[in-house]
Amino acid sequence: MITIDRATEQTELAASPALRRKARRLRKLTDLAFHAAMIAICAAWLAPVALLVMVSVRTQNDITGNGLGAIPSSFSLSSFGAAWNEGGEKGAIVNSLVVAVPVVVLELFLGSLAAFALARFAIPGRRSLLLLMLAGNLLPPQILLIPIYTFTQQLGIYDTRLALIIVQVGFGIGFFSFVLHGFMRGIPRELQQAALVDGASVVQIYARIIMPLTRPALAALGALAFTWAFNDMLFAITVLTSSSKMPVTPTLLGLQGNYVSQWNVIAAGTLIAAVPTVLVFLRYQRYFIGGLMLGAVK
């Protein structure tokens, strides 16, 4: 019925120039409404960022005299220097990178090993193990804070960056194993069987066949892991007390306390803290989109 109706409609459009003009006008109006809606959504999305940039390059006297949302009448980059040096952003960025880079490497490596074993071999109880991993990641992290505090105290690693790395790897590895398991299951088993016939070992199959084919998923998950680890604050303030070891997000919170009335310094510190994660997404956006598309068709 639908095919007949469409054929009839196309026949009517072909026969009547007036109907064709009407259809073109309707299509133009639809395209115009779509683009107008997209522009409005993008403007609403970018407005806070634009306000943040505008405030960060104004002087404190300009903000105090004209208001936070007024049109800028001054330009200064001194707020970035204040946030970077006096505000401690320089050391905080280094601390975040020292924690985030090992977390990403360990999570992807350990998660890929677990996913490879669960996806390519008949391990008893693997379905229950996957469900346990998924259930563990559905737990709110707030209920884990006291056990994490006690655990790091008993191990003698409290107030060290190693404690934060271990906690973040342990919390995220279940999710990455679960997601990578889904990708690896989609790889044809004939590749693995052909490699076994050629005499390849399990390590060679993992390193030379599975991992190269999983590269888009690894890149996408790596970008997510870096963002989560770099922007973490909850676990950081749970296992760290020394300000010299704090990553960037708790330091940014302290910056708001120290510069409570200097909005330009707070805005500059926020922009500085966002730069590494933006660079990671810009560098790996191609793989990130590819990983999302690959997951969408499974």
N, C-alpha and C positions, 0 to 999 in steps of 0.2 A: 504493500500500500504506500509506504513511504517513497519507494522508488518511483512508483507511478506518479505520485504528487509532485516530486521533484522534476520528473520529466515533463509533466504538464506545465509547471512553473517556468522551466527553461524554454519551452516552446512558446509560451505567452510572451516572455521577455524578448525572444528573438523576433516575434511577430510585431511587437508594438514598440516603437522608439520612445514613446512617452513613459512606458513602464521601465525601459532601460535607464532613462534619465532619472526617474524616481529612485531606482535601485542604487544608482551612482551617488545621488544626493544623500540617501540614507546611509550608504557606506562611508561617505565623507564625514557625516555628522557623528557616526559611531567612532571613527578614528579620531576625530577632534575631541570627543568626550573622553575617550581613553587616554589620549595624551595629556589633556587638561588634568585628569585625575592623577596620572602618574607624576606630573610636575608638582601638583599640590602635595602628594605624599612625599616626594623627594625633598621639597622645601621644608615640610614639617620635620623630616628626618634630619636634615642638615642644619636646621635653625639653632639647636643647642650648641653644635660644634662651631658654627659661625659666631655665636655670642661668646663662646669660650675664647676663640682666637681674638675677637675684638677687645675683650676685657684684658687679655694677657699683654697686649701691646699698648695699653693706656697707662698713664701715670696715676699714682694714687691721688694726687690733688685733683686730677680731672674726674676721677670716679667719685671722690668725696663731694666735689662741687656740683657736678652735673647729674649724678645718679648712675646706677649700674647699667641701665639700658639706654642711656643717652647716646647720641651720635658722637663718636670720638673727636676730641679737639686737641689731642696730643698723640705722640708716638714715641715709644721707648721700649727697648729690649732689656732693660735693666732687671725686670722681674724674672726673666729666665736665668740670669746670673745669680740672683738672690735665691731662687729655688734650687739651682744646681749646686751652689757652694754652701751658703749659710743654711739652706733648708735640708741638706743632706741627700739630695736626689742622686748625686754622683755615686756615693757609696751604696745607696739602695739599689740603683740599677745594676751595679756589679754583683751585689748579693743575689738579686733576682736571677741574673744570668748564671751565676755559679750553681744555683739550685735548679733552674728550669732546664738547662742543657742536659745534665745527667738524668733528670727525671724523664725527659723525652726519649733519650737513647735507651734507658733501661725499660721503660714501659713498652716501647715498640719491640725491642729485642725479646724480652720475656713474654710479652703478649703474643708475638708471632710464633715463638716456640710452642706455647700452650695451644694456640689455635691450629698450628700445623699438626700436632699430635692428635688433637680432638677431631680435626676435619679429615685427616687422611688415613687414620688407623682405627681399627675396631676395638676401642678401649671400653671395657665394661663400665657401665654407669656414666658414660660421657654426657648423656642427655641430662641426667640429674646434676652433674657437675656444671653444665652450662646454665641450667636454671638457677643453681646456687650462686653462680657468678652474677647473673642478671639480678637476682634478688638482693645480693649484697650492694649493688650499685643503686638500688631503689631506696635504700635506707638513707634518711637525712643525716648529713655529716655531724649535725649538732649532738646526736646521741652517742657519737663516738669520741667526743672530746675528752671526757674523763678517763675512759680506757686508754686513749692515746697518751694523755699526760702521765698516767701511772706506768704505762709500758715504757716510755722513754726514760722516766725516772729510774725504774728498776734496771734498765740496760746501761745506765750511766751515760747516756748520750743527750740528756736534756740540755737545752740551750746550745745546741750545735746545729750547723747546717745539715750534717749527716742525718740527724733525726728528722728534719723536715723532708729531706729527699726520700728517706725510707717510708715515711707516712704517706707522701703523695704517690709514690710508686705503688704501695700496697693498696691505696684506695682506688687508683685508676686502672690497675692491671686487669681487673675483672671485666670492665667495660671494653677495653681494647681487645682482649682475648675473644670476647663474645662477637664483636664486630668483625674482626679479622677471620674468625671461624666461618662466618657467613660468606666472606669473599673467597676464602680458600676452597670452600665446598663447591663453588661454581667452576673451579678449574677442572677441565676434563681429566678423568682418571687414566685415560689412555696415555697421557704424557708421562705419568708416573710409572705405569706398567712398561712403557717402552724404555724408560731409563733403567728400570730394574733388569730388563732383558739385556741391556747393554752393559750391565755390571756396575751401575752407579750405586753408591751407598746411600743411606738415609740422609746423611749430612750433605752429600752432593745434591740430592734431590731438593732438599730444603734451600740450599744456597744458590744453586744454578737454575732451578726451574720454578719453584714456588715463589721465592722472594722477588725475582724480577717481574713476575706476572702480578704480584701484589703491590707493586710500587705506587700506583695511584692511590690505593687505600692507605698505604703507609704515609704518603705525603699529606693526605687529608687529615688523618688522625694525628700526625706529627704537628700540624698547625694547631689543631685543637688542644693537644697536650701541652704545647708551649704556652698557649693563651691561658689555659687553666692554671698551670704551674706559675707562670709569671704574675698573674693577677690574684693569686691566692692570698687571702688575709686570715681566714679562720684558723687554718692549721698553723700558720706562721705565729700568730699571737698565742697559740696553745703550747707550742714547744719551744718558743724563743722568748727570752726576756731582755737580752742585751740589745740596745738600740743600734750598736755597730754591726749587728748581724741581721737586722731586719730587712726584708725585701721592700720593694717599692710601694706596695699598697699600704701596709701599716705606716710607712714613713710619710706617705701622702696624708694619711689620717692625722699624724702628728703635726704635719705642716699646717693643717687647718686650725689646730690649736695654737700653734706659735704665731701664725699670721692671720688671726681670726678676723681682723678688719682690713687686711691687705688682699683684696680680691684678685688683683692682678698677679700677685705672687702665687696664690693658690691655683689660678687658671693656668699659669705658665707651668707649674709643677704637674698639673694634670695632663697637659699636652706632652710634656717630656716623658711621663710615664706611659703614654699611649704609643709613642714612636716605635719601640721594638716590636710590639704585636702587629702594628700596621705594616711594618717592613716584612715581617714573616708572611703575612697574608698576601701582600703584593708579590712577594717572591714565589710563593707556592700556590697562587690562586688558580693557575691552570690545572695543577694536579688536584687541588681541592674540588673544583667544579667537576673534573673527571671522575673523582672518587664518589661524589654525590650522584652523578649520572649512572655510574656503574652499579651503585647500590639500588637505584630506583628501578632498574630493569631486572633485578633478580627476583 
